[in-house]
Amino acid sequence: MDDETNHPLEPDAVDAVDVAIVGAGGAGLSLVLALERAAGRAGRSSPSVVVIDPVHRREPDRTWCWWTPTRPEPWFEPLLTAQWPALTVVDRAGTARRLDLGSYRYVMLRSGDLYAAADAALSRLAGTRKAAAVDTVTDDGDRAVVGLDDGRRIRARWVFDSRPAAPRRPGSVLLLQHFRGWTVRFDDPVLDPATATLMDFDIAQPARGVAFAYCLPIDRRRALVEYTEFSRERLPPDAYDLALRAYLRRRWDVAPGAGARIEAVEDGVIPMTDAPFARRVGRRIFRIGTAGGATRPSTGYTFAAIQRQAESVAADLIDGRVPLPPRAYPRRHLWLDAVLLRALDRGYLSGPDMFGGLFAANPPEPVVRFLDGESSLFEELALMRSSPTGPMLRATVADAVARVGRRCPRPPASLRSVVAHHWRLDRPS
Ligand SMILES: Cc1cc2nc3c(=O)[nH]c(=O)nc-3n(C[C@H](O)[C@H](O)[C@H](O)COP(=O)(O)OP(=O)(O)OC[C@H]3O[C@@H](n4cnc5c(N)ncnc54)[C@H](O)[C@@H]3O)c2cc1C
């Protein structure tokens, strides 16, 4: 909890707000920043805004990385902590493959910098910040009504809600991307700041799912080093530390206190599921961010989709259109992701082969566009051709059976069991 507001307004003034943003995390604050940019571009004033969150985040509690074209993007350029024109992917056997990203780069933004930029933007927009938890959001015809836990109510023309939310219906696969990252300061200049290690699969693998380490150098001595697992359950906290210690020892022959120092720790759990998320839950109520389906099911990447949605919503608000956030990913990407997730979860395919193979068999740019949700159909067909046919076909059939099962749960049970037996599938869900 923190201070009540940046710009205290009387409840009556807040009552007349145009835009209520529920949740001041990545999505809510990206929308504040996008609104300011859109208003500036159009030469118009921004709608009135209130941001509501019980927590006023200022510290860098997470690091956002994503791919972006190399042309300068002025708004986040000054906020970036680091950027890399090339990445390395290391396979199970320890062979490193360097990938020149061509017209793309991989960039890092620390959340504290986004929080500070959004606070400043909200202040310039004369927006309000409420330190309260939102209990309810309802439509009452002309307005949406946001109910706070202290009993206050805020009426808004449009509400953008990024509180954690359940999907519209359960999916048939739910994996967790769970990780711990250490910001490590090495005693010696052991790092190459021009190349990030995106995935190093040359580490102990879980029985189901996949694990990898990554290393994002900020300068020659400092890097974010992470242990990440895609699997059904989180590990005990010590297990992440053990994995990170093992990685530091193997890769640089250092340990915390012996050649390296841990400056910061970041933990995270990101759901990876084929379950669908709603973008509109009322006439005037929209979901944004992870709650609105911005998390890419097969990778957990979210930030780039948050930006695309924020740009679109902000432009709609300034131009007076209905500000429906666009789909975060095309349907065919979500279908491909459902197949990939199933193949990984059910063990049809090894994770290192799946992700490592994607980079090994294809030029980096289409892979990056695919992971970012921006590839063309033609590029996806080429990527699919390079993936192992048997396991992917098996996962595709299992996915199709699950979809049929969801649509008509009772009749084709015998058909489903024949198909499942033939393809040696898990029980259709
Ligand atoms: C540690 C970590 C690292 C990540 N790194 C990356 C990355 O490198 N690249 C990438 O693409 N994605 C990454 N992600 C995934 C994703 O980008 C982030 O989770 C991102 O913060 C999602 O933004 P969001 O606004 O949807 O959720 P959040 O940022 O979690 O914001 C939700 C907000 O809602 C607030 N809230 C909750 N309940 C209430 C309530 N009742 N009333 C009002 N407010 C409420 C919370 O306090 C919070 O501020 C990462 C996630 C984590 C956890």
The ligand as an ORCA input file, in Angstrom:
! r2SCAN-3c Opt
* xyz 0 1
  C       8.685    -11.627    -12.959
  C       8.012    -11.553    -14.314
  C       8.768    -11.309    -15.438
  C       8.149    -11.231    -16.702
  N       8.922    -11.016    -17.799
  C       8.339    -10.912    -19.004
  C       9.120    -10.641    -20.158
  O      10.347    -10.571    -20.081
  N       8.489    -10.484    -21.349
  C       7.134    -10.585    -21.471
  O       6.620    -10.416    -22.577
  N       6.377    -10.876    -20.390
  C       6.932    -11.038    -19.160
  N       6.152    -11.304    -18.068
  C       4.710    -11.519    -18.272
  C       3.902    -10.208    -18.315
  O       4.478     -9.292    -19.225
  C       3.803     -9.552    -16.965
  O       3.177    -10.423    -16.061
  C       3.032     -8.238    -17.020
  O       3.308     -7.561    -15.833
  C       1.540     -8.435    -17.213
  O       0.901     -7.204    -17.073
  P      -0.569     -7.124    -16.440
  O      -0.894     -5.692    -16.320
  O      -1.471     -8.022    -17.180
  O      -0.415     -7.783    -14.986
  P       0.365     -7.136    -13.756
  O       1.565     -6.402    -14.209
  O       0.556     -8.256    -12.790
  O      -0.656     -6.076    -13.172
  C      -1.873     -6.425    -12.563
  C      -2.148     -5.343    -11.529
  O      -3.459     -5.568    -10.976
  C      -3.398     -5.164     -9.632
  N      -4.537     -5.717     -8.912
  C      -4.737     -6.989     -8.471
  N      -5.900     -7.088     -7.849
  C      -6.454     -5.850     -7.865
  C      -7.685     -5.308     -7.360
  N      -8.580     -6.068     -6.704
  N      -7.947     -4.004     -7.582
  C      -7.069     -3.217     -8.270
  N      -5.912     -3.685     -8.742
  C      -5.604     -4.983     -8.550
  C      -2.057     -5.683     -9.152
  O      -1.639     -5.022     -7.948
  C      -1.178     -5.385    -10.351
  O      -0.525     -4.126    -10.220
  C       6.738    -11.408    -16.811
  C       5.999    -11.665    -15.665
  C       6.618    -11.750    -14.432
  C       5.777    -12.072    -13.227
*
